[in-house]
Amino acid sequence: MVQREGKEMQDTKVLIQMRDLRVGNGIAACIMNYYEYTVQHGYSIDFLLNRNIDSPYVELVKKHGGNIYVLPCDTGKPNKKNMEYIKNIVTNQYDIFHVNLSGLNALQGLEAARTVGIKRRIYHAHNPKETSSLKARVRSAVYEVPSVKIANQYAACSHHAGSSLFGKKNYTVIKNAMDTKRFDYDIQAREKLRSEMGISDSYVVGVVGRLAEQKNPYFVLDIFAELIKLKNNAILIWAGDGALRDELEKYAEKKGVFNSVKFLGSRMDVNKLYSAMDVLLLPSKFEGLGLVFIEAQISGLTCFGSDQVPEDVEISPNMHRMSLKKSATEWAKAIVIEEKNDRADCRKYAVEAGFEIHDTLDSLTNLYAKSR
């Protein structure tokens, strides 16, 4: 646990629950883009995490004297140690409990908050309700439905996610806003990164996302296997890590594309990696928003996502949403057809769509003020 460093308690105490504070975690990025402004305006914020990963976000919390609590067991299964730990944490007389994940730990956190009398319990949806399988529907019925009932205030990253999870309940949309300048196209970064990776003369297909089922990773490799038949200089670079890495490497070998795929793992320079790419591909099975598409469009990238990605990401002519019912061959042909070179001056699209953080800094303080 990170202890406060001599900082006087603020008027309103908030406990934010999320999976981790890892750079590259879209949920963490959303909250932390608002964090510093919020603590500077009268809120004392602690974090309850599934796991602790060193990152600049952790250092920022330390800087402002925040506590970071980490569950004893990083598991999605019922666990007495976790439940007791959560109960002990929430008895610290927080005014607001702000949940930014789903599943068992979210339900346990909200139940513990209600039990100890925390009156303001916010459930923040970063993904829509997943209904793609029987297992997903059962999980939603067991964890998400009661979580929504226990919470008494609601927020979402998009109307798509909010209406899916909360139905007709009132909820606040909080944009996953960012410092848009960080994602401007950078020709120097492009040349440097492509040289370092040995792909200077390649047609680079980029993926940014966890190696997880949600991101439809096997279909990514299916599409790439078809695309490389159309462009034999194609290379796929994948920024992100996850439990499926070993399986995906084997699948890439099976598809005959392993030598043309670079699994980069977690990266701190994704904003620059976009400049090194020629197209972004992410045919997700579901997304609450799909922040990577916003970031990539700022960099002028042509983007291909599935029709399960909310329309909110269509901020420029560079965004293309395709049906997951279409074949890998159809996806590959569509990508090649849309090849382009002009990538200048695309940040305006994100600013006009409300994704510039400097225009929305009071979003979290306004949400918490509604709870007063």
Secondary structure as the mmCIF struct_conf table of DSSP 4:
data_model
#
loop_
_struct_conf.conf_type_id
_struct_conf.id
_struct_conf.beg_label_comp_id
_struct_conf.beg_label_asym_id
_struct_conf.beg_label_seq_id
_struct_conf.end_label_comp_id
_struct_conf.end_label_asym_id
_struct_conf.end_label_seq_id
STRN STRN1 VAL A 2 VAL A 2
HELX_LH_PP_P HELX_LH_PP_P1 GLN A 3 ARG A 4
BEND BEND1 GLY A 6 GLY A 6
HELX_LH_PP_P HELX_LH_PP_P2 LYS A 7 GLN A 10
BEND BEND2 ASP A 11 ASP A 11
STRN STRN2 THR A 12 MET A 18
BEND BEND3 ARG A 19 ARG A 19
TURN_TY1_P TURN_TY1_P1 VAL A 23 GLY A 24
HELX_RH_AL_P HELX_RH_AL_P1 GLY A 26 VAL A 39
TURN_TY1_P TURN_TY1_P2 GLN A 40 GLY A 42
STRN STRN3 TYR A 43 LEU A 49
BEND BEND4 ASN A 50 ARG A 51
HELX_RH_AL_P HELX_RH_AL_P2 PRO A 56 LYS A 63
TURN_TY1_P TURN_TY1_P3 HIS A 64 GLY A 65
STRN STRN4 ILE A 68 VAL A 70
BEND BEND5 PRO A 72 CYS A 73
BEND BEND6 GLY A 76 LYS A 77
HELX_RH_AL_P HELX_RH_AL_P3 LYS A 80 VAL A 90
TURN_TY1_P TURN_TY1_P4 THR A 91 GLN A 93
BEND BEND7 ASP A 95 ASP A 95
STRN STRN5 ILE A 96 VAL A 99
BEND BEND8 GLY A 103 GLY A 103
HELX_RH_AL_P HELX_RH_AL_P4 LEU A 104 THR A 115
TURN_TY1_P TURN_TY1_P5 VAL A 116 GLY A 117
STRN STRN6 ARG A 120 ALA A 125
BEND BEND9 HIS A 126 ASN A 127
HELX_LH_PP_P HELX_LH_PP_P3 PRO A 128 GLU A 130
BEND BEND10 SER A 132 SER A 133
HELX_RH_AL_P HELX_RH_AL_P5 LEU A 134 ARG A 139
HELX_RH_PI_P HELX_RH_PI_P1 SER A 140 GLU A 144
HELX_RH_AL_P HELX_RH_AL_P6 VAL A 145 ILE A 150
STRN STRN7 GLN A 153 ALA A 156
BEND BEND11 CYS A 157 SER A 158
HELX_RH_AL_P HELX_RH_AL_P7 HIS A 159 PHE A 166
TURN_TY1_P TURN_TY1_P6 GLY A 167 LYS A 168
BEND BEND12 LYS A 169 LYS A 169
STRN STRN8 THR A 172 VAL A 173
STRN STRN9 MET A 178 MET A 178
HELX_RH_3T_P HELX_RH_3T_P1 THR A 180 PHE A 183
BEND BEND13 ASP A 184 ASP A 184
HELX_RH_AL_P HELX_RH_AL_P8 ILE A 187 MET A 197
TURN_TY1_P TURN_TY1_P7 GLY A 198 GLY A 198
TURN_TY1_P TURN_TY1_P8 SER A 200 ASP A 201
BEND BEND14 SER A 202 SER A 202
STRN STRN10 TYR A 203 VAL A 208
BEND BEND15 GLY A 209 GLY A 209
BEND BEND16 LEU A 211 ALA A 212
HELX_RH_3T_P HELX_RH_3T_P2 GLU A 213 LYS A 215
HELX_RH_AL_P HELX_RH_AL_P9 PRO A 217 LEU A 230
TURN_TY1_P TURN_TY1_P9 ASN A 232 ASN A 233
STRN STRN11 ALA A 234 ALA A 239
STRN STRN12 GLY A 240 GLY A 240
TURN_TY1_P TURN_TY1_P10 ALA A 243 LEU A 244
HELX_RH_AL_P HELX_RH_AL_P10 ARG A 245 LYS A 254
TURN_TY1_P TURN_TY1_P11 LYS A 255 GLY A 256
HELX_RH_3T_P HELX_RH_3T_P3 PHE A 258 SER A 260
STRN STRN13 VAL A 261 GLY A 265
BEND BEND17 SER A 266 SER A 266
BEND BEND18 MET A 268 MET A 268
HELX_RH_AL_P HELX_RH_AL_P11 VAL A 270 ALA A 276
BEND BEND19 ASP A 278 ASP A 278
STRN STRN14 VAL A 279 LEU A 282
BEND BEND20 LYS A 285 LYS A 285
BEND BEND21 GLY A 288 LEU A 289
HELX_RH_AL_P HELX_RH_AL_P12 LEU A 291 ILE A 298
TURN_TY1_P TURN_TY1_P12 SER A 299 GLY A 300
STRN STRN15 THR A 302 SER A 306
TURN_TY1_P TURN_TY1_P13 ASP A 307 GLN A 308
BEND BEND22 VAL A 309 VAL A 309
HELX_RH_3T_P HELX_RH_3T_P4 GLU A 311 VAL A 313
BEND BEND23 SER A 316 SER A 316
TURN_TY1_P TURN_TY1_P14 PRO A 317 ASN A 318
STRN STRN16 MET A 319 MET A 322
TURN_TY1_P TURN_TY1_P15 LEU A 324 LYS A 325
BEND BEND24 LYS A 326 LYS A 326
HELX_RH_AL_P HELX_RH_AL_P13 ALA A 328 ILE A 337
TURN_TY1_P TURN_TY1_P16 GLU A 338 GLU A 338
BEND BEND25 ASP A 345 ASP A 345
HELX_RH_AL_P HELX_RH_AL_P14 ARG A 347 GLU A 352
TURN_TY1_P TURN_TY1_P17 ALA A 353 GLY A 354
STRN STRN17 GLU A 356 GLU A 356
HELX_RH_3T_P HELX_RH_3T_P5 ILE A 357 ASP A 359
BEND BEND26 THR A 360 THR A 360
TURN_TY1_P TURN_TY1_P18 LEU A 361 ASP A 362
HELX_RH_AL_P HELX_RH_AL_P15 SER A 363 LYS A 370
TURN_TY1_P TURN_TY1_P19 SER A 371 SER A 371
#
